[in-house]
């Protein structure tokens, strides 16, 4: 097995395992769509973090700063959208002291699952970008926009699935479908991204 294929296999397995954490939450800890949506929001943060590391490795400070600004705004806007959507559906009630109360109630319970996602993306970063030397075949400009196709496809799947759970009286089945659909989209996007970076035509 070539180094590139081995790296993709290991990182894909790590991705699948970390994405099974919400499945455990639904099956054994009675998770609904709220912690799942917030966990997937944290995954956006993980993707942004490792993209910053990639940009630093490529060595382009200008693109690193620009990415930090526009991806930070994107992530903040995504959070606000989730909060408004969940508020409208009466799962959250807007409150002046939202950051502290919201954080204590939900974020603390997502610490381990979030860590699992960070580890998964860290494995992908190390195995593909460093060991497989993808940093030699990619430009800072390509890295700047690389996260968005994957994130948008993933989030579209998540939001459609989450919307279904809101209108079902027994959303258990919809949550399971949502999790598996997200895993499928994520694996396809992950492998497509690294297949492109493994191309001889990538500069």
Secondary structure, 3 states (H helix, E strand, C coil): CCHHHHHHHHHHHHHHHHHCHHHHHHHHHCCCHHHHHHHHHHHHHHHHHHHHHHHHHHCCHHHHHHHHHHHHHHHHHHHHHHHHHHHHCCCCCCCCCHHHHHHHHHHHHHHHHHHHHHHHHHHHHHHHHHHCCHHHCCCHHHHHHHHHHHHHHHHHHHHHHHHHHHHCCCCHHHHHHHHHHHHHHHHHHHHHHHHHHCCCCCC
